Amino acid sequence: MGVRKMKKIYLAPILFIFLFSFGSAPVVAGPIIQDTESGSLSIYYYQPVGQSFLAEDAKIKWIGAYTDPTYWPEENDLSFSVELYEGDGISGSSIFSYIFNLPSDYSGYADFDVSSITFTVGQMYTFAFYNDTRQWGLKMQWYTNPYLQGRSYHAGGGANDDLRFHVLPMQLQQSIYLPLILKGP
């Protein structure tokens, strides 16, 4: 009898630790961040200018590329647009569009909120920027491809380089509560 009780005492804490150690783990992959640059590219002259990426999460909050407002700032253009396409390139279905209204001297990530979309994990998507004036450009890493699961697009085709961009997942936490009732013999 004494041995049987001892087993329950040791088994219950181990079972408790095992079950609850997995209960609060995040259910999202990490962000995609390609934060290197060696130059920039005019959206107007090379549009659409974009980047493909592999969806690692079903729920993504922000997608963005780093802007460069130094192209023709005298045009004082406050807006440009972005489209999100299914697939690698801009020939897929457009599933999202957004118009940015930024200060003419803004330099930083132009982020757009895509939390209303459910992405297919493992599928390629491409975002592409368009502009009707010469003011806006995007920072990029020329002639190298630091993000291997995608590539930049400019002047109508894909290239072996990357924009400076990021894809940020929603920070979801899944909590599992399993009540454990330990009964005596």
Beta strands, then each sheet from edge to edge (+ up, - down):
strand 1: 32-34
strand 2: 39-42
strand 3: 49-54
strand 4: 60-68
strand 5: 79-86
strand 6: 94-101
strand 7: 109-113
strand 8: 124-130
strand 9: 137-141
strand 10: 152-154
strand 11: 157-158
strand 12: 162-163
strand 13: 165-169
sheet 1: 1+ 13- 4+ 7-
sheet 2: 1+ 13- 4+ 9- 2+
sheet 3: 1+ 13- 4+ 9- 12+
sheet 4: 6+ 5- 8+ 3- 10+ 11-
end
